[in-house]
C-alpha cells in the first residue's frame, strides 16, 4: 500500500508531517529519517484505531484487502 504524506520543515528545526487522507494523522522528527520512521508508526496507529472503532456484529464478515 502506498499513501501520500506531506513533510514540512518545522520552524524550530526538524520536520513535521501530515497524511491528508487520514485526518489527524500527523507526526514530527528531527531528521528526515526520523520523520519517515515516525510516519510509518503514525499511519499504522491511525489505521489500528480506525479499524477498532466500529463494533462487529456476529453476522458480519471481516476481510482484509491489500492495495
N, CA, C and O atoms as a Tripos MOL2 file, in Angstrom:
@<TRIPOS>MOLECULE
protein
  268   267    67     0     0
PROTEIN
NO_CHARGES

@<TRIPOS>ATOM
      1 N           0.8500   -1.1680    0.0000 N.3       1 UNK1
      2 CA          0.0000    0.0000    0.0000 C.3       1 UNK1
      3 C           0.8950    1.2300    0.0000 C.2       1 UNK1
      4 O           1.8930    1.2820    0.7190 O.2       1 UNK1
      5 N           0.5430    2.1930   -0.7880 N.am      2 UNK2
      6 CA          1.2310    3.4790   -0.7900 C.3       2 UNK2
      7 C           0.2360    4.5480   -0.3880 C.2       2 UNK2
      8 O          -0.9180    4.5360   -0.8170 O.2       2 UNK2
      9 N           0.6900    5.4620    0.4300 N.am      3 UNK3
     10 CA         -0.1680    6.5540    0.8730 C.3       3 UNK3
     11 C           0.6600    7.8310    0.8670 C.2       3 UNK3
     12 O           1.8340    7.8160    1.2390 O.2       3 UNK3
     13 N           0.0600    8.9180    0.4530 N.am      4 UNK4
     14 CA          0.7820   10.1820    0.3110 C.3       4 UNK4
     15 C           0.8320   10.9300    1.6360 C.2       4 UNK4
     16 O          -0.1730   11.0620    2.3350 O.2       4 UNK4
     17 N           2.0190   11.4150    1.9620 N.am      5 UNK5
     18 CA          2.2250   12.2470    3.1450 C.3       5 UNK5
     19 C           2.9400   13.5150    2.7000 C.2       5 UNK5
     20 O           3.6660   13.5150    1.7060 O.2       5 UNK5
     21 N           2.7280   14.5860    3.4390 N.am      6 UNK6
     22 CA          3.3890   15.8570    3.1540 C.3       6 UNK6
     23 C           4.3200   16.1640    4.3180 C.2       6 UNK6
     24 O           3.8970   16.1900    5.4740 O.2       6 UNK6
     25 N           5.5900   16.3950    4.0050 N.am      7 UNK7
     26 CA          6.5910   16.6970    5.0260 C.3       7 UNK7
     27 C           6.9350   18.1810    4.9300 C.2       7 UNK7
     28 O           7.2770   18.6940    3.8640 O.2       7 UNK7
     29 N           6.8340   18.8490    6.0700 N.am      8 UNK8
     30 CA          7.0940   20.2890    6.1450 C.3       8 UNK8
     31 C           8.3140   20.5400    7.0310 C.2       8 UNK8
     32 O           8.5340   19.8160    8.0010 O.2       8 UNK8
     33 N           9.1090   21.5650    6.7030 N.am      9 UNK9
     34 CA         10.1500   21.9550    7.6560 C.3       9 UNK9
     35 C           9.4900   22.6060    8.8690 C.2       9 UNK9
     36 O           8.5690   23.4080    8.7170 O.2       9 UNK9
     37 N           9.9510   22.2680   10.0630 N.am     10 UNK10
     38 CA          9.4020   22.8510   11.2840 C.3      10 UNK10
     39 C          10.1500   24.1450   11.6010 C.2      10 UNK10
     40 O          11.3560   24.2380   11.3690 O.2      10 UNK10
     41 N           9.4450   25.1320   12.1240 N.am     11 UNK11
     42 CA         10.0550   26.4240   12.4440 C.3      11 UNK11
     43 C          11.1970   26.2830   13.4410 C.2      11 UNK11
     44 O          12.1950   26.9980   13.3490 O.2      11 UNK11
     45 N          11.0540   25.3640   14.3910 N.am     12 UNK12
     46 CA         12.0630   25.1830   15.4300 C.3      12 UNK12
     47 C          13.1670   24.2200   15.0110 C.2      12 UNK12
     48 O          14.0360   23.8920   15.8200 O.2      12 UNK12
     49 N          13.1500   23.7650   13.7740 N.am     13 UNK13
     50 CA         14.1110   22.8000   13.2650 C.3      13 UNK13
     51 C          13.4650   21.4420   13.1310 C.2      13 UNK13
     52 O          12.4540   21.1650   13.7770 O.2      13 UNK13
     53 N          14.0260   20.6050   12.3120 N.am     14 UNK14
     54 CA         13.4490   19.2980   12.0600 C.3      14 UNK14
     55 C          12.2870   19.3840   11.0860 C.2      14 UNK14
     56 O          12.2110   20.2990   10.2650 O.2      14 UNK14
     57 N          11.3950   18.4310   11.1880 N.am     15 UNK15
     58 CA         10.2860   18.3180   10.2430 C.3      15 UNK15
     59 C           9.0120   17.9000   10.9630 C.2      15 UNK15
     60 O           9.0520   17.2990   12.0370 O.2      15 UNK15
     61 N           7.8860   18.2300   10.3490 N.am     16 UNK16
     62 CA          6.6120   17.6660   10.7790 C.3      16 UNK16
     63 C           5.9110   17.1800    9.5210 C.2      16 UNK16
     64 O           6.1380   17.7080    8.4320 O.2      16 UNK16
     65 N           5.0600   16.1730    9.6720 N.am     17 UNK17
     66 CA          4.4210   15.5550    8.5160 C.3      17 UNK17
     67 C           2.9510   15.3000    8.7970 C.2      17 UNK17
     68 O           2.5370   15.1040    9.9400 O.2      17 UNK17
     69 N           2.1760   15.3070    7.7210 N.am     18 UNK18
     70 CA          0.7420   15.0320    7.7970 C.3      18 UNK18
     71 C           0.3510   14.0930    6.6720 C.2      18 UNK18
     72 O           0.9990   14.0390    5.6260 O.2      18 UNK18
     73 N          -0.7260   13.3540    6.9090 N.am     19 UNK19
     74 CA         -1.2740   12.4370    5.9090 C.3      19 UNK19
     75 C          -2.6900   12.9230    5.6020 C.2      19 UNK19
     76 O          -3.6180   12.6370    6.3580 O.2      19 UNK19
     77 N          -2.8630   13.6590    4.4950 N.am     20 UNK20
     78 CA         -4.1720   14.2500    4.2060 C.3      20 UNK20
     79 C          -5.3310   13.2520    4.1330 C.2      20 UNK20
     80 O          -6.4590   13.6020    4.4790 O.2      20 UNK20
     81 N          -5.0760   12.0300    3.6960 N.am     21 UNK21
     82 CA         -6.1440   11.0230    3.5780 C.3      21 UNK21
     83 C          -6.5810   10.4780    4.9320 C.2      21 UNK21
     84 O          -7.6270    9.8360    5.0320 O.2      21 UNK21
     85 N          -5.7840   10.7280    5.9850 N.am     22 UNK22
     86 CA         -6.0870   10.2180    7.3220 C.3      22 UNK22
     87 C          -6.1700   11.4140    8.2720 C.2      22 UNK22
     88 O          -5.1600   11.7820    8.8720 O.2      22 UNK22
     89 N          -7.3250   12.0190    8.4220 N.am     23 UNK23
     90 CA         -7.4610   13.2310    9.2380 C.3      23 UNK23
     91 C          -6.8860   13.0570   10.6450 C.2      23 UNK23
     92 O          -7.2040   12.1010   11.3530 O.2      23 UNK23
     93 N          -6.0350   14.0020   11.0270 N.am     24 UNK24
     94 CA         -5.4320   13.9650   12.3500 C.3      24 UNK24
     95 C          -4.1620   13.1400   12.4270 C.2      24 UNK24
     96 O          -3.5390   13.0740   13.4870 O.2      24 UNK24
     97 N          -3.7650   12.5150   11.3450 N.am     25 UNK25
     98 CA         -2.5480   11.7000   11.3350 C.3      25 UNK25
     99 C          -1.3690   12.6200   11.0400 C.2      25 UNK25
    100 O          -1.0970   12.9610    9.8890 O.2      25 UNK25
    101 N          -0.6730   13.0150   12.1110 N.am     26 UNK26
    102 CA          0.4860   13.8970   11.9880 C.3      26 UNK26
    103 C           1.6080   13.3650   12.8740 C.2      26 UNK26
    104 O           1.3660   12.6090   13.8150 O.2      26 UNK26
    105 N           2.8260   13.7650   12.5650 N.am     27 UNK27
    106 CA          3.9830   13.3620   13.3580 C.3      27 UNK27
    107 C           5.1040   14.3520   13.1300 C.2      27 UNK27
    108 O           4.9560   15.3010   12.3600 O.2      27 UNK27
    109 N           6.2280   14.1340   13.8000 N.am     28 UNK28
    110 CA          7.3730   15.0190   13.6440 C.3      28 UNK28
    111 C           8.6550   14.2230   13.8220 C.2      28 UNK28
    112 O           8.6260   13.0700   14.2530 O.2      28 UNK28
    113 N           9.7800   14.8430   13.4870 N.am     29 UNK29
    114 CA         11.0800   14.2230   13.6810 C.3      29 UNK29
    115 C          12.1810   15.2320   13.4790 C.2      29 UNK29
    116 O          12.0020   16.2250   12.7740 O.2      29 UNK29
    117 N          13.3200   14.9850   14.0930 N.am     30 UNK30
    118 CA         14.4640   15.8900   13.9770 C.3      30 UNK30
    119 C          15.1720   15.7640   12.6370 C.2      30 UNK30
    120 O          15.7530   16.7320   12.1450 O.2      30 UNK30
    121 N          15.1250   14.5690   12.0400 N.am     31 UNK31
    122 CA         15.7680   14.3260   10.7470 C.3      31 UNK31
    123 C          14.7370   13.7350    9.7870 C.2      31 UNK31
    124 O          13.6580   13.3050   10.1940 O.2      31 UNK31
    125 N          15.0960   13.7260    8.5100 N.am     32 UNK32
    126 CA         14.2040   13.1410    7.5100 C.3      32 UNK32
    127 C          14.0040   11.6470    7.7960 C.2      32 UNK32
    128 O          12.8980   11.1290    7.6410 O.2      32 UNK32
    129 N          15.0630   10.9590    8.2090 N.am     33 UNK33
    130 CA         14.9500    9.5320    8.5170 C.3      33 UNK33
    131 C          14.0010    9.3110    9.6960 C.2      33 UNK33
    132 O          13.1880    8.3870    9.6800 O.2      33 UNK33
    133 N          14.1100   10.1590   10.7120 N.am     34 UNK34
    134 CA         13.2450   10.0140   11.8840 C.3      34 UNK34
    135 C          11.7880   10.3140   11.5470 C.2      34 UNK34
    136 O          10.8940    9.5910   11.9870 O.2      34 UNK34
    137 N          11.5400   11.3580   10.7810 N.am     35 UNK35
    138 CA         10.1480   11.6750   10.4360 C.3      35 UNK35
    139 C           9.5470   10.5830    9.5510 C.2      35 UNK35
    140 O           8.3510   10.3060    9.6470 O.2      35 UNK35
    141 N          10.3580    9.9570    8.6880 N.am     36 UNK36
    142 CA          9.8430    8.8650    7.8550 C.3      36 UNK36
    143 C           9.4750    7.6500    8.7140 C.2      36 UNK36
    144 O           8.4330    7.0310    8.4940 O.2      36 UNK36
    145 N          10.3200    7.3070    9.6860 N.am     37 UNK37
    146 CA         10.0060    6.1960   10.5840 C.3      37 UNK37
    147 C           8.7790    6.5110   11.4220 C.2      37 UNK37
    148 O           7.9280    5.6480   11.6340 O.2      37 UNK37
    149 N           8.6870    7.7520   11.9000 N.am     38 UNK38
    150 CA          7.5320    8.1580   12.7010 C.3      38 UNK38
    151 C           6.2550    8.1670   11.8700 C.2      38 UNK38
    152 O           5.1790    7.8730   12.3900 O.2      38 UNK38
    153 N           6.3610    8.5020   10.5890 N.am     39 UNK39
    154 CA          5.1890    8.4700    9.7010 C.3      39 UNK39
    155 C           4.6340    7.0550    9.5960 C.2      39 UNK39
    156 O           3.4220    6.8510    9.6730 O.2      39 UNK39
    157 N           5.5080    6.0910    9.4250 N.am     40 UNK40
    158 CA          5.0560    4.6920    9.3380 C.3      40 UNK40
    159 C           4.3150    4.2950   10.6040 C.2      40 UNK40
    160 O           3.2440    3.6920   10.5400 O.2      40 UNK40
    161 N           4.8870    4.6350   11.7610 N.am     41 UNK41
    162 CA          4.2350    4.3170   13.0350 C.3      41 UNK41
    163 C           2.8980    5.0410   13.1710 C.2      41 UNK41
    164 O           1.9190    4.4550   13.6320 O.2      41 UNK41
    165 N           2.8530    6.3120   12.7730 N.am     42 UNK42
    166 CA          1.6160    7.0970   12.8900 C.3      42 UNK42
    167 C           0.5150    6.5300   12.0050 C.2      42 UNK42
    168 O          -0.6400    6.4440   12.4220 O.2      42 UNK42
    169 N           0.8690    6.1460   10.7920 N.am     43 UNK43
    170 CA         -0.1220    5.5900    9.8650 C.3      43 UNK43
    171 C          -0.6390    4.2500   10.3900 C.2      43 UNK43
    172 O          -1.8460    4.0070   10.3810 O.2      43 UNK43
    173 N           0.2570    3.3840   10.8450 N.am     44 UNK44
    174 CA         -0.1720    2.0980   11.3950 C.3      44 UNK44
    175 C          -1.0630    2.2970   12.6140 C.2      44 UNK44
    176 O          -2.0720    1.6080   12.7580 O.2      44 UNK44
    177 N          -0.7070    3.2240   13.4870 N.am     45 UNK45
    178 CA         -1.5230    3.5020   14.6660 C.3      45 UNK45
    179 C          -2.8890    4.0480   14.2980 C.2      45 UNK45
    180 O          -3.8990    3.6470   14.8770 O.2      45 UNK45
    181 N          -2.9260    4.9650   13.3360 N.am     46 UNK46
    182 CA         -4.1920    5.5550   12.8980 C.3      46 UNK46
    183 C          -5.1070    4.4610   12.3580 C.2      46 UNK46
    184 O          -6.2910    4.4150   12.6910 O.2      46 UNK46
    185 N          -4.5550    3.5810   11.5230 N.am     47 UNK47
    186 CA         -5.3670    2.5020   10.9410 C.3      47 UNK47
    187 C          -5.8310    1.5080   11.9970 C.2      47 UNK47
    188 O          -6.9610    1.0240   11.9280 O.2      47 UNK47
    189 N          -4.9870    1.1960   12.9650 N.am     48 UNK48
    190 CA         -5.3860    0.2900   14.0540 C.3      48 UNK48
    191 C          -6.5710    0.8600   14.8240 C.2      48 UNK48
    192 O          -7.5290    0.1430   15.1130 O.2      48 UNK48
    193 N          -6.5090    2.1310   15.1530 N.am     49 UNK49
    194 CA         -7.6080    2.7770   15.8920 C.3      49 UNK49
    195 C          -8.8630    2.8160   15.0310 C.2      49 UNK49
    196 O          -9.9550    2.5060   15.5080 O.2      49 UNK49
    197 N          -8.7140    3.1920   13.7770 N.am     50 UNK50
    198 CA         -9.8790    3.2710   12.8830 C.3      50 UNK50
    199 C         -10.5440    1.9100   12.7240 C.2      50 UNK50
    200 O         -11.7700    1.8200   12.6670 O.2      50 UNK50
    201 N          -9.7450    0.8570   12.6530 N.am     51 UNK51
    202 CA        -10.3000   -0.4890   12.4710 C.3      51 UNK51
    203 C         -10.9550   -1.0280   13.7340 C.2      51 UNK51
    204 O         -11.7540   -1.9610   13.6540 O.2      51 UNK51
    205 N         -10.6440   -0.4740   14.8840 N.am     52 UNK52
    206 CA        -11.2090   -0.9980   16.1310 C.3      52 UNK52
    207 C         -12.4090   -0.1940   16.6260 C.2      52 UNK52
    208 O         -12.9980   -0.5470   17.6480 O.2      52 UNK52
    209 N         -12.7820    0.8630   15.9370 N.am     53 UNK53
    210 CA        -13.8600    1.7350   16.4110 C.3      53 UNK53
    211 C         -15.2540    1.1790   16.1890 C.2      53 UNK53
    212 O         -16.1390    1.3860   17.0190 O.2      53 UNK53
    213 N         -15.4610    0.4940   15.1110 N.am     54 UNK54
    214 CA        -16.7980    0.0030   14.7760 C.3      54 UNK54
    215 C         -17.0370   -1.3580   15.4220 C.2      54 UNK54
    216 O         -16.2230   -2.2680   15.2620 O.2      54 UNK54
    217 N         -18.1320   -1.5060   16.1410 N.am     55 UNK55
    218 CA        -18.4380   -2.8350   16.6900 C.3      55 UNK55
    219 C         -18.7790   -3.8010   15.5510 C.2      55 UNK55
    220 O         -19.3610   -3.4120   14.5390 O.2      55 UNK55
    221 N         -18.4100   -5.0430   15.7380 N.am     56 UNK56
    222 CA        -18.6400   -6.0580   14.7060 C.3      56 UNK56
    223 C         -19.7560   -6.9870   15.1770 C.2      56 UNK56
    224 O         -19.6550   -7.6260   16.2250 O.2      56 UNK56
    225 N         -20.8060   -7.0470   14.3910 N.am     57 UNK57
    226 CA        -21.9370   -7.9130   14.7170 C.3      57 UNK57
    227 C         -21.5730   -9.3610   14.3820 C.2      57 UNK57
    228 O         -20.6970   -9.6190   13.5570 O.2      57 UNK57
    229 N         -22.2490  -10.2820   15.0260 N.am     58 UNK58
    230 CA        -21.9580  -11.7050   14.7980 C.3      58 UNK58
    231 C         -22.2740  -12.1280   13.3710 C.2      58 UNK58
    232 O         -21.7670  -13.1540   12.9160 O.2      58 UNK58
    233 N         -23.0930  -11.3720   12.6550 N.am     59 UNK59
    234 CA        -23.4420  -11.7200   11.2810 C.3      59 UNK59
    235 C         -22.4890  -11.0810   10.2650 C.2      59 UNK59
    236 O         -22.5610  -11.3770    9.0720 O.2      59 UNK59
    237 N         -21.5940  -10.1990   10.7410 N.am     60 UNK60
    238 CA        -20.6510   -9.5260    9.8550 C.3      60 UNK60
    239 C         -19.4910  -10.4340    9.5080 C.2      60 UNK60
    240 O         -19.1760  -11.3600   10.2560 O.2      60 UNK60
    241 N         -18.8590  -10.1770    8.3880 N.am     61 UNK61
    242 CA        -17.6830  -10.9240    7.9700 C.3      61 UNK61
    243 C         -16.5180   -9.9410    7.8150 C.2      61 UNK61
    244 O         -16.6730   -8.8810    7.2090 O.2      61 UNK61
    245 N         -15.3740  -10.2910    8.3540 N.am     62 UNK62
    246 CA        -14.1920   -9.4480    8.2730 C.3      62 UNK62
    247 C         -13.3190   -9.9450    7.1340 C.2      62 UNK62
    248 O         -13.0240  -11.1360    7.0370 O.2      62 UNK62
    249 N         -12.9070   -9.0170    6.2710 N.am     63 UNK63
    250 CA        -11.9950   -9.3440    5.1760 C.3      63 UNK63
    251 C         -10.8520   -8.3370    5.2030 C.2      63 UNK63
    252 O         -11.0270   -7.2110    5.6690 O.2      63 UNK63
    253 N          -9.7020   -8.7290    4.7140 N.am     64 UNK64
    254 CA         -8.5650   -7.8260    4.5810 C.3      64 UNK64
    255 C          -8.2410   -7.7020    3.1110 C.2      64 UNK64
    256 O          -8.2000   -8.6940    2.3830 O.2      64 UNK64
    257 N          -8.0060   -6.4480    2.6720 N.am     65 UNK65
    258 CA         -7.7550   -6.1920    1.2650 C.3      65 UNK65
    259 C          -6.4110   -5.4600    1.1470 C.2      65 UNK65
    260 O          -6.2020   -4.4260    1.7820 O.2      65 UNK65
    261 N          -5.5270   -5.9950    0.3480 N.am     66 UNK66
    262 CA         -4.2500   -5.3410    0.1030 C.3      66 UNK66
    263 C          -4.4070   -4.4430   -1.1240 C.2      66 UNK66
    264 O          -4.9690   -4.8490   -2.1410 O.2      66 UNK66
    265 N          -3.9020   -3.2280   -1.0060 N.am     67 UNK67
    266 CA         -3.9550   -2.3090   -2.1460 C.3      67 UNK67
    267 C          -2.5740   -1.8080   -2.4760 C.2      67 UNK67
    268 O          -2.4100   -1.0220   -3.4090 O.2      67 UNK67
@<TRIPOS>BOND
     1     1     2 1
     2     2     3 1
     3     3     4 2
     4     3     5 am
     5     5     6 1
     6     6     7 1
     7     7     8 2
     8     7     9 am
     9     9    10 1
    10    10    11 1
    11    11    12 2
    12    11    13 am
    13    13    14 1
    14    14    15 1
    15    15    16 2
    16    15    17 am
    17    17    18 1
    18    18    19 1
    19    19    20 2
    20    19    21 am
    21    21    22 1
    22    22    23 1
    23    23    24 2
    24    23    25 am
    25    25    26 1
    26    26    27 1
    27    27    28 2
    28    27    29 am
    29    29    30 1
    30    30    31 1
    31    31    32 2
    32    31    33 am
    33    33    34 1
    34    34    35 1
    35    35    36 2
    36    35    37 am
    37    37    38 1
    38    38    39 1
    39    39    40 2
    40    39    41 am
    41    41    42 1
    42    42    43 1
    43    43    44 2
    44    43    45 am
    45    45    46 1
    46    46    47 1
    47    47    48 2
    48    47    49 am
    49    49    50 1
    50    50    51 1
    51    51    52 2
    52    51    53 am
    53    53    54 1
    54    54    55 1
    55    55    56 2
    56    55    57 am
    57    57    58 1
    58    58    59 1
    59    59    60 2
    60    59    61 am
    61    61    62 1
    62    62    63 1
    63    63    64 2
    64    63    65 am
    65    65    66 1
    66    66    67 1
    67    67    68 2
    68    67    69 am
    69    69    70 1
    70    70    71 1
    71    71    72 2
    72    71    73 am
    73    73    74 1
    74    74    75 1
    75    75    76 2
    76    75    77 am
    77    77    78 1
    78    78    79 1
    79    79    80 2
    80    79    81 am
    81    81    82 1
    82    82    83 1
    83    83    84 2
    84    83    85 am
    85    85    86 1
    86    86    87 1
    87    87    88 2
    88    87    89 am
    89    89    90 1
    90    90    91 1
    91    91    92 2
    92    91    93 am
    93    93    94 1
    94    94    95 1
    95    95    96 2
    96    95    97 am
    97    97    98 1
    98    98    99 1
    99    99   100 2
   100    99   101 am
   101   101   102 1
   102   102   103 1
   103   103   104 2
   104   103   105 am
   105   105   106 1
   106   106   107 1
   107   107   108 2
   108   107   109 am
   109   109   110 1
   110   110   111 1
   111   111   112 2
   112   111   113 am
   113   113   114 1
   114   114   115 1
   115   115   116 2
   116   115   117 am
   117   117   118 1
   118   118   119 1
   119   119   120 2
   120   119   121 am
   121   121   122 1
   122   122   123 1
   123   123   124 2
   124   123   125 am
   125   125   126 1
   126   126   127 1
   127   127   128 2
   128   127   129 am
   129   129   130 1
   130   130   131 1
   131   131   132 2
   132   131   133 am
   133   133   134 1
   134   134   135 1
   135   135   136 2
   136   135   137 am
   137   137   138 1
   138   138   139 1
   139   139   140 2
   140   139   141 am
   141   141   142 1
   142   142   143 1
   143   143   144 2
   144   143   145 am
   145   145   146 1
   146   146   147 1
   147   147   148 2
   148   147   149 am
   149   149   150 1
   150   150   151 1
   151   151   152 2
   152   151   153 am
   153   153   154 1
   154   154   155 1
   155   155   156 2
   156   155   157 am
   157   157   158 1
   158   158   159 1
   159   159   160 2
   160   159   161 am
   161   161   162 1
   162   162   163 1
   163   163   164 2
   164   163   165 am
   165   165   166 1
   166   166   167 1
   167   167   168 2
   168   167   169 am
   169   169   170 1
   170   170   171 1
   171   171   172 2
   172   171   173 am
   173   173   174 1
   174   174   175 1
   175   175   176 2
   176   175   177 am
   177   177   178 1
   178   178   179 1
   179   179   180 2
   180   179   181 am
   181   181   182 1
   182   182   183 1
   183   183   184 2
   184   183   185 am
   185   185   186 1
   186   186   187 1
   187   187   188 2
   188   187   189 am
   189   189   190 1
   190   190   191 1
   191   191   192 2
   192   191   193 am
   193   193   194 1
   194   194   195 1
   195   195   196 2
   196   195   197 am
   197   197   198 1
   198   198   199 1
   199   199   200 2
   200   199   201 am
   201   201   202 1
   202   202   203 1
   203   203   204 2
   204   203   205 am
   205   205   206 1
   206   206   207 1
   207   207   208 2
   208   207   209 am
   209   209   210 1
   210   210   211 1
   211   211   212 2
   212   211   213 am
   213   213   214 1
   214   214   215 1
   215   215   216 2
   216   215   217 am
   217   217   218 1
   218   218   219 1
   219   219   220 2
   220   219   221 am
   221   221   222 1
   222   222   223 1
   223   223   224 2
   224   223   225 am
   225   225   226 1
   226   226   227 1
   227   227   228 2
   228   227   229 am
   229   229   230 1
   230   230   231 1
   231   231   232 2
   232   231   233 am
   233   233   234 1
   234   234   235 1
   235   235   236 2
   236   235   237 am
   237   237   238 1
   238   238   239 1
   239   239   240 2
   240   239   241 am
   241   241   242 1
   242   242   243 1
   243   243   244 2
   244   243   245 am
   245   245   246 1
   246   246   247 1
   247   247   248 2
   248   247   249 am
   249   249   250 1
   250   250   251 1
   251   251   252 2
   252   251   253 am
   253   253   254 1
   254   254   255 1
   255   255   256 2
   256   255   257 am
   257   257   258 1
   258   258   259 1
   259   259   260 2
   260   259   261 am
   261   261   262 1
   262   262   263 1
   263   263   264 2
   264   263   265 am
   265   265   266 1
   266   266   267 1
   267   267   268 2
@<TRIPOS>SUBSTRUCTURE
     1 UNK1         2 RESIDUE 1 A UNK
     2 UNK2         6 RESIDUE 1 A UNK
     3 UNK3        10 RESIDUE 1 A UNK
     4 UNK4        14 RESIDUE 1 A UNK
     5 UNK5        18 RESIDUE 1 A UNK
     6 UNK6        22 RESIDUE 1 A UNK
     7 UNK7        26 RESIDUE 1 A UNK
     8 UNK8        30 RESIDUE 1 A UNK
     9 UNK9        34 RESIDUE 1 A UNK
    10 UNK10       38 RESIDUE 1 A UNK
    11 UNK11       42 RESIDUE 1 A UNK
    12 UNK12       46 RESIDUE 1 A UNK
    13 UNK13       50 RESIDUE 1 A UNK
    14 UNK14       54 RESIDUE 1 A UNK
    15 UNK15       58 RESIDUE 1 A UNK
    16 UNK16       62 RESIDUE 1 A UNK
    17 UNK17       66 RESIDUE 1 A UNK
    18 UNK18       70 RESIDUE 1 A UNK
    19 UNK19       74 RESIDUE 1 A UNK
    20 UNK20       78 RESIDUE 1 A UNK
    21 UNK21       82 RESIDUE 1 A UNK
    22 UNK22       86 RESIDUE 1 A UNK
    23 UNK23       90 RESIDUE 1 A UNK
    24 UNK24       94 RESIDUE 1 A UNK
    25 UNK25       98 RESIDUE 1 A UNK
    26 UNK26      102 RESIDUE 1 A UNK
    27 UNK27      106 RESIDUE 1 A UNK
    28 UNK28      110 RESIDUE 1 A UNK
    29 UNK29      114 RESIDUE 1 A UNK
    30 UNK30      118 RESIDUE 1 A UNK
    31 UNK31      122 RESIDUE 1 A UNK
    32 UNK32      126 RESIDUE 1 A UNK
    33 UNK33      130 RESIDUE 1 A UNK
    34 UNK34      134 RESIDUE 1 A UNK
    35 UNK35      138 RESIDUE 1 A UNK
    36 UNK36      142 RESIDUE 1 A UNK
    37 UNK37      146 RESIDUE 1 A UNK
    38 UNK38      150 RESIDUE 1 A UNK
    39 UNK39      154 RESIDUE 1 A UNK
    40 UNK40      158 RESIDUE 1 A UNK
    41 UNK41      162 RESIDUE 1 A UNK
    42 UNK42      166 RESIDUE 1 A UNK
    43 UNK43      170 RESIDUE 1 A UNK
    44 UNK44      174 RESIDUE 1 A UNK
    45 UNK45      178 RESIDUE 1 A UNK
    46 UNK46      182 RESIDUE 1 A UNK
    47 UNK47      186 RESIDUE 1 A UNK
    48 UNK48      190 RESIDUE 1 A UNK
    49 UNK49      194 RESIDUE 1 A UNK
    50 UNK50      198 RESIDUE 1 A UNK
    51 UNK51      202 RESIDUE 1 A UNK
    52 UNK52      206 RESIDUE 1 A UNK
    53 UNK53      210 RESIDUE 1 A UNK
    54 UNK54      214 RESIDUE 1 A UNK
    55 UNK55      218 RESIDUE 1 A UNK
    56 UNK56      222 RESIDUE 1 A UNK
    57 UNK57      226 RESIDUE 1 A UNK
    58 UNK58      230 RESIDUE 1 A UNK
    59 UNK59      234 RESIDUE 1 A UNK
    60 UNK60      238 RESIDUE 1 A UNK
    61 UNK61      242 RESIDUE 1 A UNK
    62 UNK62      246 RESIDUE 1 A UNK
    63 UNK63      250 RESIDUE 1 A UNK
    64 UNK64      254 RESIDUE 1 A UNK
    65 UNK65      258 RESIDUE 1 A UNK
    66 UNK66      262 RESIDUE 1 A UNK
    67 UNK67      266 RESIDUE 1 A UNK
